[in-house]
Amino acid sequence: MNKKGECIRNRSNFTTPKSYHMIDKKDFNPDILNVFLNNDASPKLKLLLEQINLLDAQDMKTSNRLYKHLIFTDVNRSTYGAVAIPN
C-alpha cells in the first residue's frame, strides 16, 4: 500500500486522535470526546454510533437491558480508526 493511501485509511474516522479521546488512557475525557463526536467526527463514524443508539433503544424496549457493543477495525497499528471510540 502506498503511504498516501495508507494515511487516508488511518485517518478516515479520527482526524486528530488524542489521548483524551481514548478510554484506555489516563487523561480520557468523555466531555471532550462528545464535543469531537458532535463536531469533527466522520459521517460514517457518526452513522455507526447512531445505529448503536437505535439498537440500544430496541434492546431496552424488548428486554429492558443494554448490551455491550464491540467495534472492530482492520487498522491494527497505532490509535487510528473506530477502535479508538469507547462504547
Backbone torsions as a table, in degrees:
resi	resn	phi	psi	omega
1	MET	NA	135.5	178.8
2	ASN	-75.9	158.0	-172.8
3	LYS	-63.9	-36.8	-179.4
4	LYS	-65.1	-46.9	177.6
5	GLY	-64.1	-37.3	179.1
6	GLU	-64.3	-41.6	179.7
7	CYS	-63.8	-44.4	178.6
8	ILE	-60.9	-42.9	-179.9
9	ARG	-63.0	-42.5	-179.2
10	ASN	-68.8	-31.3	-173.3
11	ARG	-100.1	5.2	-171.2
12	SER	-70.0	-22.9	179.9
13	ASN	-102.0	-40.1	178.7
14	PHE	-116.6	115.9	179.8
15	THR	-76.1	-34.5	-179.3
16	THR	-139.9	75.0	-178.8
17	PRO	-65.8	127.7	178.4
18	LYS	-124.2	159.6	-177.6
19	SER	-64.4	-28.7	179.0
20	TYR	-75.6	-4.5	172.3
21	HIS	-85.7	-18.6	-168.6
22	MET	-105.5	126.0	-173.7
23	ILE	-62.2	-25.5	-177.8
24	ASP	-89.4	8.8	178.8
25	LYS	-104.7	151.0	-176.3
26	LYS	-60.8	-36.8	-177.5
27	ASP	-97.1	23.5	175.6
28	PHE	-54.8	134.8	179.6
29	ASN	-135.0	107.2	-177.6
30	PRO	-62.9	-29.7	178.7
31	ASP	-66.8	-43.5	177.9
32	ILE	-66.1	-39.7	177.5
33	LEU	-60.2	-43.5	178.9
34	ASN	-63.9	-38.4	176.0
35	VAL	-61.6	-44.8	177.7
36	PHE	-59.4	-48.6	-176.8
37	LEU	-61.9	-36.0	-178.9
38	ASN	-77.2	-23.5	-172.8
39	ASN	-117.8	-36.3	-169.2
40	ASP	-121.3	-7.3	-176.5
41	ALA	-68.8	152.4	179.2
42	SER	-67.2	152.1	178.9
43	PRO	-57.1	-37.6	-178.7
44	LYS	-70.7	-31.4	176.3
45	LEU	-71.1	-41.1	176.7
46	LYS	-60.9	-42.9	179.3
47	LEU	-62.9	-41.8	177.8
48	LEU	-60.1	-45.9	-179.7
49	LEU	-68.8	-34.8	175.1
50	GLU	-63.7	-40.2	178.3
51	GLN	-63.4	-40.4	177.5
52	ILE	-63.5	-40.0	177.1
53	ASN	-62.3	-40.1	177.2
54	LEU	-64.0	-42.4	177.4
55	LEU	-62.5	-40.9	177.8
56	ASP	-61.7	-42.3	178.6
57	ALA	-62.8	-42.1	177.8
58	GLN	-64.9	-41.4	179.1
59	ASP	-62.5	-42.7	179.2
60	MET	-64.2	-38.0	-179.5
61	LYS	-68.9	-41.4	-174.3
62	THR	-90.2	-34.6	-175.8
63	SER	-125.3	-2.3	178.7
64	ASN	58.1	34.7	174.8
65	ARG	-151.9	159.5	177.1
66	LEU	-105.4	148.1	179.0
67	TYR	-116.4	155.8	178.1
68	LYS	-74.1	149.5	175.8
69	HIS	-120.1	134.7	176.0
70	LEU	-111.2	130.7	178.2
71	ILE	-109.6	114.8	-179.4
72	PHE	-100.6	147.0	175.8
73	THR	-139.3	155.2	177.8
74	ASP	-92.9	2.3	176.4
75	VAL	-82.3	98.7	-171.2
76	ASN	-100.4	9.6	176.6
77	ARG	-114.5	152.3	174.2
78	SER	55.9	-148.4	-172.6
79	THR	-116.7	12.1	-173.9
80	TYR	-84.3	156.1	176.8
81	GLY	100.1	174.3	-176.4
82	ALA	-63.3	-19.3	178.8
83	VAL	-57.5	-21.7	-179.9
84	ALA	-77.3	-9.6	-177.4
85	ILE	-88.0	119.7	173.8
86	PRO	-73.8	148.4	-179.3
87	ASN	-146.6	NA	NA
